[in-house]
Amino acid sequence: MMDINALMKQAQAMQQRMADAQERIAAIEVEGTSGGGMVKLVLRGSGELARVELDPGLMAPGEGEVVADLMVAAHADAKRKLDAAQGELMREAAGPLAGMNIPGMPKF
């Protein structure tokens, strides 16, 4: 059985790694695409939409609904990538305590 002092040291180290990971998450930017690259958007680590790029061919009259659907799909793509990147950083930060059901700790 692990001694309590060693466990406390691990918890303190994990807290620091978690704080560092949160800073790294804030700096992440991921790109989501849809329509074969006709719509691209960038999400920041906070989930904030940072940039949208639309292929000029989508600007034809009557294409508004298609553009809207493609933007939603690109956002979903970027959100999946952002969630994966955030989860990986948090698992790395948790180290050996990742996956343990510690009250008050996020599950990742």
DSSP file (Angstrom, degrees, kcal/mol; ACC not computed):
  #  RESIDUE AA STRUCTURE BP1 BP2  ACC     N-H-->O    O-->H-N    N-H-->O    O-->H-N    TCO  KAPPA ALPHA  PHI   PSI    X-CA   Y-CA   Z-CA
    1    1 A M              0   0    0      0, 0.0     2,-0.2     0, 0.0     0, 0.0   0.000 360.0 360.0 360.0 141.3    0.0    0.0    0.0
    2    2 A M        -     0   0    0      1,-0.1     2,-0.1     2,-0.1     0, 0.0  -0.477 360.0-115.9 -74.1 138.0    1.2    3.5   -0.9
    3    3 A D     >  -     0   0    0     -2,-0.2     4,-2.0     1,-0.1     3,-0.3  -0.475  20.7-120.9 -76.3 150.3    2.2    5.7    2.0
    4    4 A I  H  > S+     0   0    0      1,-0.2     4,-2.5     2,-0.2     5,-0.2   0.828 110.0  55.9 -63.0 -36.1    0.0    8.9    2.5
    5    5 A N  H  > S+     0   0    0      2,-0.2     4,-2.3     1,-0.2    -1,-0.2   0.913 108.6  47.4 -63.6 -42.3    3.0   11.3    2.1
    6    6 A A  H  > S+     0   0    0     -3,-0.3     4,-2.2     1,-0.2    -2,-0.2   0.899 112.1  50.5 -65.1 -39.5    3.9    9.8   -1.3
    7    7 A L  H  X S+     0   0    0     -4,-2.0     4,-2.3     2,-0.2    -2,-0.2   0.901 109.9  49.8 -64.5 -41.2    0.3   10.0   -2.3
    8    8 A M  H  X S+     0   0    0     -4,-2.5     4,-2.5     2,-0.2    -2,-0.2   0.901 109.9  50.9 -64.8 -41.5    0.1   13.7   -1.2
    9    9 A K  H  X S+     0   0    0     -4,-2.3     4,-2.4     2,-0.2    -1,-0.2   0.904 110.7  49.2 -62.2 -41.0    3.3   14.5   -3.2
   10   10 A Q  H  X S+     0   0    0     -4,-2.2     4,-2.5     1,-0.2    -2,-0.2   0.910 110.7  50.4 -64.1 -41.2    1.8   12.9   -6.3
   11   11 A A  H  X S+     0   0    0     -4,-2.3     4,-2.2     2,-0.2    -2,-0.2   0.904 111.1  48.3 -64.4 -41.3   -1.4   14.8   -5.8
   12   12 A Q  H  X S+     0   0    0     -4,-2.5     4,-1.8     2,-0.2    -1,-0.2   0.912 112.4  48.5 -65.1 -42.0    0.5   18.1   -5.5
   13   13 A A  H  X S+     0   0    0     -4,-2.4     4,-2.3     1,-0.2    -2,-0.2   0.897 110.9  51.4 -64.1 -39.4    2.6   17.3   -8.6
   14   14 A M  H  X S+     0   0    0     -4,-2.5     4,-2.8     1,-0.2    -2,-0.2   0.895 105.3  55.9 -65.4 -39.1   -0.6   16.4  -10.5
   15   15 A Q  H  X S+     0   0    0     -4,-2.2     4,-2.2     1,-0.2    -1,-0.2   0.916 109.5  46.4 -58.5 -43.2   -2.2   19.7   -9.5
   16   16 A Q  H  X S+     0   0    0     -4,-1.8     4,-2.4     2,-0.2    -1,-0.2   0.911 112.4  49.7 -66.0 -42.4    0.7   21.6  -11.0
   17   17 A R  H  X S+     0   0    0     -4,-2.3     4,-2.6    76,-0.2    -2,-0.2   0.879 110.0  52.0 -64.1 -36.5    0.6   19.5  -14.2
   18   18 A M  H  X S+     0   0    0     -4,-2.8     4,-2.3    75,-0.2    -2,-0.2   0.915 109.4  48.7 -65.9 -42.6   -3.1   20.1  -14.4
   19   19 A A  H  X S+     0   0    0     -4,-2.2     4,-1.6     2,-0.2    -2,-0.2   0.913 113.0  48.1 -62.8 -42.3   -2.6   23.9  -14.2
   20   20 A D  H  X S+     0   0    0     -4,-2.4     4,-2.1     1,-0.2    -2,-0.2   0.907 110.6  51.7 -63.3 -41.9    0.1   23.7  -16.8
   21   21 A A  H  X S+     0   0    0     -4,-2.6     4,-2.7     1,-0.2    -2,-0.2   0.884 105.7  54.6 -63.6 -38.6   -2.2   21.6  -19.0
   22   22 A Q  H  X S+     0   0    0     -4,-2.3     4,-1.9     2,-0.2    -1,-0.2   0.877 108.0  49.7 -63.9 -36.6   -4.9   24.2  -18.7
   23   23 A E  H  X S+     0   0    0     -4,-1.6     4,-0.9     2,-0.2    -1,-0.2   0.906 111.8  48.3 -65.4 -41.2   -2.5   26.9  -19.9
   24   24 A R  H >X S+     0   0    0     -4,-2.1     3,-0.5     1,-0.2     4,-0.5   0.881 108.8  54.1 -67.1 -37.1   -1.6   24.7  -22.9
   25   25 A I  H >< S+     0   0    0     -4,-2.7     3,-1.4     1,-0.2    20,-0.2   0.908 102.7  57.0 -62.3 -41.7   -5.2   24.0  -23.6
   26   26 A A  H 3< S+     0   0    0     -4,-1.9    19,-0.5     1,-0.3    20,-0.3   0.794 106.7  50.7 -60.1 -27.2   -5.9   27.7  -23.8
   27   27 A A  H << S+     0   0    0     -4,-0.9    -1,-0.3    -3,-0.5    -2,-0.2   0.535  86.8 111.2 -89.1  -7.3   -3.3   28.0  -26.5
   28   28 A I    <<  -     0   0    0     -3,-1.4    17,-1.7    -4,-0.5     2,-0.4  -0.394  42.4-175.6 -69.5 142.3   -4.6   25.2  -28.7
   29   29 A E  E     -A   44   0A   0     15,-0.2     2,-0.3    16,-0.1    15,-0.2  -0.982   4.3-174.4-133.9 129.0   -6.2   26.0  -32.1
   30   30 A V  E     -A   43   0A   0     13,-2.4    13,-2.6    -2,-0.4     2,-0.5  -0.925  15.8-138.1-122.5 149.4   -7.8   23.2  -34.2
   31   31 A E  E     -A   42   0A   0     -2,-0.3     2,-0.4    11,-0.2    11,-0.2  -0.898  13.4-165.5-108.2 133.1   -9.2   23.4  -37.7
   32   32 A G  E     -A   41   0A   0      9,-2.9     9,-2.3    -2,-0.5     2,-0.3  -0.911   9.7-170.8-112.5 145.1  -12.4   21.7  -38.7
   33   33 A T  E     +A   40   0A   0     -2,-0.4     2,-0.3     7,-0.2     7,-0.2  -0.916  10.2 171.8-132.6 159.1  -13.4   21.2  -42.3
   34   34 A S  E >>> +A   39   0A   0      5,-1.8     5,-2.0    -2,-0.3     4,-0.7  -0.960  58.9  44.0-154.3 169.7  -16.5   20.1  -44.2
   35   35 A G  G >45S-     0   0    0     -2,-0.3     3,-0.7     1,-0.2    -1,-0.1   0.860 131.4 -57.6  61.2  35.8  -17.6   19.9  -47.8
   36   36 A G  G 345S-     0   0    0      1,-0.2    -1,-0.2     2,-0.1    -3,-0.0   0.824 110.1 -44.2  64.6  30.2  -14.2   18.5  -49.0
   37   37 A G  G <45S+     0   0    0     -3,-0.6    -1,-0.2     2,-0.3    -2,-0.2   0.495 108.6 121.1  92.8   4.6  -12.5   21.6  -47.5
   38   38 A M  T <<5S+     0   0    0     -3,-0.7    17,-2.5    -4,-0.7     2,-0.4   0.791  79.0  39.5 -71.5 -25.8  -15.0   24.1  -48.9
   39   39 A V  E   <S+AB  34  54A   0     -5,-2.0    -5,-1.8    15,-0.2     2,-0.4  -0.993  71.6 173.1-124.9 127.5  -15.7   25.3  -45.3
   40   40 A K  E     +AB  33  53A   0     13,-2.5    13,-3.4    -2,-0.4     2,-0.3  -0.988   1.6 174.4-130.2 140.8  -12.9   25.6  -42.8
   41   41 A L  E     -AB  32  52A   0     -9,-2.3    -9,-2.9    -2,-0.4     2,-0.4  -0.987  20.4-138.4-144.2 158.1  -13.0   27.0  -39.3
   42   42 A V  E     -AB  31  51A   0      9,-2.4     8,-3.2    -2,-0.3     9,-1.2  -0.957  12.2-164.5-120.1 130.4  -10.7   27.3  -36.4
   43   43 A L  E     -AB  30  49A   0    -13,-2.6   -13,-2.4    -2,-0.4     6,-0.2  -0.921  13.9-138.9-110.6 139.1  -11.7   26.8  -32.7
   44   44 A R  E >   -A   29   0A   0      4,-2.8     3,-2.5    -2,-0.4   -15,-0.2  -0.461  35.5 -96.9 -86.0 167.0   -9.5   27.9  -29.8
   45   45 A G  T 3  S+     0   0    0    -17,-1.7   -19,-0.2   -19,-0.5   -18,-0.1   0.756 125.0  58.8 -56.4 -27.5   -9.0   25.8  -26.7
   46   46 A S  T 3  S-     0   0    0    -20,-0.3    -1,-0.3   -18,-0.2     3,-0.1   0.568 122.0-107.1 -77.7  -8.3  -11.7   27.7  -24.9
   47   47 A G  S <  S+     0   0    0     -3,-2.5     2,-0.2     1,-0.3    -2,-0.1   0.382  71.6 147.7  94.5  -2.3  -14.1   26.6  -27.6
   48   48 A E        -     0   0    0      1,-0.1    -4,-2.8    -5,-0.1     2,-0.6  -0.464  53.8-120.9 -69.8 133.8  -14.2   30.1  -29.1
   49   49 A L  E     +B   43   0A   0     -6,-0.2    -6,-0.2    -2,-0.2     3,-0.1  -0.668  36.4 175.0 -75.0 118.7  -14.7   30.3  -32.9
   50   50 A A  E     +     0   0A   0     -8,-3.2     2,-0.3    -2,-0.6    -7,-0.2   0.799  55.5   2.0 -99.1 -34.0  -11.6   32.1  -34.1
   51   51 A R  E     -B   42   0A   0     -9,-1.2    -9,-2.4     2,-0.0     2,-0.4  -0.995  49.8-160.7-158.5 146.5  -11.9   32.1  -37.9
   52   52 A V  E     -B   41   0A   0     -2,-0.3     2,-0.4   -11,-0.2   -11,-0.2  -1.000   7.7-170.2-131.2 132.5  -14.1   30.9  -40.8
   53   53 A E  E     -B   40   0A   0    -13,-3.4   -13,-2.5    -2,-0.4     2,-0.4  -0.991   5.9-168.6-123.3 128.8  -13.0   30.4  -44.4
   54   54 A L  E     -B   39   0A   0     -2,-0.4   -15,-0.2   -15,-0.2   -16,-0.1  -0.949  26.5-117.5-118.4 136.0  -15.5   29.8  -47.1
   55   55 A D    >   -     0   0    0    -17,-2.5     3,-2.2    -2,-0.4     4,-0.2  -0.509  26.5-127.2 -65.0 133.7  -14.8   28.7  -50.7
   56   56 A P  G >  S+     0   0    0      0, 0.0     3,-1.8     0, 0.0    -1,-0.1   0.779 105.4  70.6 -56.6 -26.7  -16.0   31.4  -53.0
   57   57 A G  G >  S+     0   0    0      1,-0.3     3,-0.7     2,-0.1    -2,-0.0   0.701  89.1  63.2 -64.3 -18.4  -18.0   28.8  -55.0
   58   58 A L  G <  S+     0   0    0     -3,-2.2    -1,-0.3     1,-0.2     9,-0.2   0.543  83.1  79.5 -81.0  -6.4  -20.4   28.6  -52.0
   59   59 A M  G <   +     0   0    0     -3,-1.8    -1,-0.2    -4,-0.2    -2,-0.1   0.356  63.3 123.0 -86.0   7.6  -21.4   32.2  -52.4
   60   60 A A  S X  S-     0   0    0     -3,-0.7     3,-1.7     1,-0.1     4,-0.1  -0.373  76.7 -89.7 -67.4 146.8  -23.8   31.5  -55.3
   61   61 A P  T 3  S+     0   0    0      0, 0.0    -1,-0.1     0, 0.0    -2,-0.0  -0.281 113.7  25.7 -56.5 139.4  -27.4   32.7  -54.8
   62   62 A G  T 3  S+     0   0    0     -3,-0.1     3,-0.3     1,-0.0     4,-0.2   0.447  92.4 102.1  86.9   0.8  -29.5   30.0  -53.1
   63   63 A E    <>  +     0   0    0     -3,-1.7     4,-2.7     1,-0.2     5,-0.2   0.354  44.8 104.6 -96.7   5.2  -26.6   28.3  -51.4
   64   64 A G  H  > S+     0   0    0      1,-0.2     4,-2.4     2,-0.2    -1,-0.2   0.880  80.3  47.6 -55.4 -44.4  -27.3   29.8  -48.0
   65   65 A E  H  > S+     0   0    0     -3,-0.3     4,-2.4     2,-0.2    -1,-0.2   0.898 112.3  49.9 -66.5 -40.0  -28.7   26.6  -46.5
   66   66 A V  H  > S+     0   0    0     -4,-0.2     4,-2.5     2,-0.2    -2,-0.2   0.931 111.2  49.2 -62.8 -45.3  -25.8   24.5  -47.8
   67   67 A V  H  X S+     0   0    0     -4,-2.7     4,-2.3     1,-0.2    -2,-0.2   0.916 110.7  50.4 -60.7 -44.3  -23.3   26.9  -46.4
   68   68 A A  H  X S+     0   0    0     -4,-2.4     4,-2.1    -5,-0.2    -1,-0.2   0.927 111.5  47.8 -60.8 -45.3  -25.1   26.8  -43.0
   69   69 A D  H  X S+     0   0    0     -4,-2.4     4,-2.2     1,-0.2    -1,-0.2   0.900 112.0  49.9 -63.0 -40.7  -25.1   23.0  -42.9
   70   70 A L  H  X S+     0   0    0     -4,-2.5     4,-2.5     1,-0.2    -1,-0.2   0.868 108.7  52.7 -66.7 -35.9  -21.4   22.9  -43.9
   71   71 A M  H  X S+     0   0    0     -4,-2.3     4,-2.3     2,-0.2    -1,-0.2   0.907 109.2  49.0 -66.3 -40.7  -20.5   25.4  -41.2
   72   72 A V  H  X S+     0   0    0     -4,-2.1     4,-2.3     2,-0.2    -2,-0.2   0.920 112.7  48.3 -63.2 -42.9  -22.3   23.3  -38.6
   73   73 A A  H  X S+     0   0    0     -4,-2.2     4,-2.2     2,-0.2    -2,-0.2   0.901 111.4  49.5 -65.0 -40.8  -20.4   20.2  -39.8
   74   74 A A  H  X S+     0   0    0     -4,-2.5     4,-2.5     2,-0.2    -1,-0.2   0.892 110.3  51.2 -65.5 -38.8  -17.1   21.9  -39.8
   75   75 A H  H  X S+     0   0    0     -4,-2.3     4,-2.7     2,-0.2    -2,-0.2   0.926 109.3  50.0 -63.3 -43.9  -17.7   23.1  -36.3
   76   76 A A  H  X S+     0   0    0     -4,-2.3     4,-2.1     2,-0.2    -2,-0.2   0.895 110.6  50.7 -61.2 -40.2  -18.5   19.6  -35.2
   77   77 A D  H  X S+     0   0    0     -4,-2.2     4,-1.8     2,-0.2    -2,-0.2   0.932 112.8  45.1 -62.2 -47.1  -15.3   18.3  -36.8
   78   78 A A  H  X S+     0   0    0     -4,-2.5     4,-2.7     1,-0.2    -2,-0.2   0.888 110.8  54.0 -65.5 -38.9  -13.2   21.0  -35.0
   79   79 A K  H  X S+     0   0    0     -4,-2.7     4,-2.8     2,-0.2    -1,-0.2   0.898 107.0  50.9 -64.5 -40.5  -15.0   20.3  -31.7
   80   80 A R  H  X S+     0   0    0     -4,-2.1     4,-2.1     2,-0.2    -1,-0.2   0.926 112.9  46.5 -60.6 -43.8  -14.2   16.6  -31.8
   81   81 A K  H  X S+     0   0    0     -4,-1.8     4,-2.4     2,-0.2    -2,-0.2   0.900 112.6  49.6 -65.4 -41.1  -10.5   17.5  -32.5
   82   82 A L  H  X S+     0   0    0     -4,-2.7     4,-2.7     2,-0.2     5,-0.2   0.926 110.4  49.8 -64.0 -45.3  -10.5   20.0  -29.7
   83   83 A D  H  X S+     0   0    0     -4,-2.8     4,-2.5     1,-0.2    -1,-0.2   0.896 111.5  49.5 -60.7 -40.4  -12.0   17.5  -27.2
   84   84 A A  H  X S+     0   0    0     -4,-2.1     4,-2.2    -5,-0.2    -1,-0.2   0.921 112.4  46.9 -64.9 -44.0   -9.5   14.9  -28.2
   85   85 A A  H  X S+     0   0    0     -4,-2.4     4,-2.1     2,-0.2    -2,-0.2   0.907 113.8  47.9 -64.9 -42.0   -6.6   17.3  -27.7
   86   86 A Q  H  X S+     0   0    0     -4,-2.7     4,-2.3     2,-0.2    -2,-0.2   0.924 111.5  50.2 -64.8 -44.1   -7.9   18.6  -24.4
   87   87 A G  H  X S+     0   0    0     -4,-2.5     4,-2.5    -5,-0.2    -2,-0.2   0.903 110.0  50.4 -61.1 -42.1   -8.4   15.0  -23.1
   88   88 A E  H  X S+     0   0    0     -4,-2.2     4,-2.4     1,-0.2    -1,-0.2   0.927 110.8  48.8 -63.2 -45.0   -4.9   13.9  -24.1
   89   89 A L  H  X S+     0   0    0     -4,-2.1     4,-2.1     1,-0.2    -1,-0.2   0.901 112.9  47.7 -61.9 -40.4   -3.3   16.9  -22.3
   90   90 A M  H  X S+     0   0    0     -4,-2.3     4,-2.1     2,-0.2    -1,-0.2   0.880 110.3  51.3 -70.5 -37.6   -5.3   16.3  -19.2
   91   91 A R  H  X S+     0   0    0     -4,-2.5     4,-1.2     2,-0.2     7,-0.2   0.914 111.2  49.1 -63.8 -41.2   -4.5   12.5  -19.2
   92   92 A E  H  < S+     0   0    0     -4,-2.4     3,-0.3     1,-0.2    -2,-0.2   0.914 111.4  49.7 -61.8 -42.4   -0.8   13.4  -19.5
   93   93 A A  H  < S+     0   0    0     -4,-2.1   -75,-0.2     1,-0.2   -76,-0.2   0.861 107.3  53.7 -66.2 -35.8   -1.1   15.9  -16.7
   94   94 A A  H >< S+     0   0    0     -4,-2.1     3,-2.0     1,-0.2    -1,-0.2   0.756  83.9 175.0 -72.8 -23.5   -2.9   13.4  -14.4
   95   95 A G  G ><  -     0   0    0     -4,-1.2     3,-1.8    -3,-0.3    -1,-0.2  -0.265  66.9  -1.4  55.9-132.4    0.0   10.9  -14.9
   96   96 A P  G 3  S+     0   0    0      0, 0.0    -1,-0.3     0, 0.0    -2,-0.1   0.647 131.9  61.8 -67.8 -13.3   -0.4    7.8  -12.7
   97   97 A L  G X  S+     0   0    0     -3,-2.0     3,-1.8   -87,-0.1    -2,-0.2   0.487  74.8 120.8 -91.0  -1.9   -3.6    9.2  -11.1
   98   98 A A  T <  S+     0   0    0     -3,-1.8     3,-0.1     1,-0.3     9,-0.1  -0.377  78.4  17.3 -61.1 135.3   -5.4    9.3  -14.5
   99   99 A G  T 3  S+     0   0    0      1,-0.3    -1,-0.3    -2,-0.1     2,-0.3   0.301  91.5 127.6  86.5 -10.7   -8.5    7.1  -14.4
  100  100 A M    <   -     0   0    0     -3,-1.8     2,-1.8     1,-0.1    -1,-0.3  -0.594  66.5-123.8 -78.8 142.5   -8.7    6.9  -10.7
  101  101 A N        +     0   0    0     -2,-0.3    -1,-0.1    -3,-0.1     6,-0.1  -0.575  45.1 166.4 -87.5  76.8  -12.1    7.9   -9.2
  102  102 A I    >   -     0   0    0     -2,-1.8     3,-2.3    -5,-0.2    -3,-0.1  -0.829  42.6-110.8 -94.7 123.3  -10.8   10.6   -6.9
  103  103 A P  T 3  S+     0   0    0      0, 0.0    -1,-0.0     0, 0.0    -2,-0.0  -0.235 101.5  17.3 -54.8 135.5  -13.6   12.8   -5.6
  104  104 A G  T 3  S+     0   0    0      1,-0.3    -3,-0.0    -3,-0.0    -2,-0.0   0.326  99.1 114.4  86.0  -7.7  -13.5   16.3   -7.0
  105  105 A M  S <  S-     0   0    0     -3,-2.3    -1,-0.3     1,-0.1    -3,-0.0  -0.770  71.2-112.3 -96.5 140.8  -11.2   15.3   -9.9
  106  106 A P        -     0   0    0      0, 0.0     2,-0.5     0, 0.0    -4,-0.1  -0.353  27.4-123.9 -67.1 150.7  -12.4   15.5  -13.5
  107  107 A K              0   0    0      1,-0.1    -9,-0.1    -9,-0.1    -6,-0.1  -0.851 360.0 360.0 -97.1 129.8  -12.8   12.3  -15.4
  108  108 A F              0   0    0     -2,-0.5   -17,-0.1   -18,-0.1    -1,-0.1   0.281 360.0 360.0-147.0 360.0  -10.9   12.0  -18.6
